[in-house]
Amino acid sequence: MGEILEVTSLRPAPGLTPEDFVAANADINEYLRRRPGFAWRRIVVRDDGTILDIVAYDSIEHARSGAAGITGEMAGSPVHDAIDHSTVDWQFTTVLQHVERHDP
């Protein structure tokens, strides 16, 4: 079973910063920690201010279920007001290779 990444690119809502977006995710982070199959999450910012929000799961089923809860169970989260929804690009991707650092 391969690792599945939920990859979302977005821009913060007008007047907000990438740091505001991160702060608005506190309840989403707790939600994700409770989700079956959740492995990790990274939120990064590009030089142009675009945010990449990457969430890793152990299966596509767990990824779909977790993502559905963001707009379902977590519909009242402040994160939804921190996003310029016209800029959202969201997709699932399958990891083909995972290389880790191993110190000698």
Secondary structure as GFF3:
##gff-version 3
##sequence-region A 1 104
A	DSSP	beta_strand	4	12	.	.	.	ID=ss1
A	DSSP	alpha_helix	18	23	.	.	.	ID=ss2
A	DSSP	alpha_helix	26	34	.	.	.	ID=ss3
A	DSSP	beta_strand	38	45	.	.	.	ID=ss4
A	DSSP	beta_strand	51	57	.	.	.	ID=ss5
A	DSSP	alpha_helix	60	71	.	.	.	ID=ss6
A	DSSP	three_ten_helix	78	82	.	.	.	ID=ss7
A	DSSP	beta_strand	83	94	.	.	.	ID=ss8
###
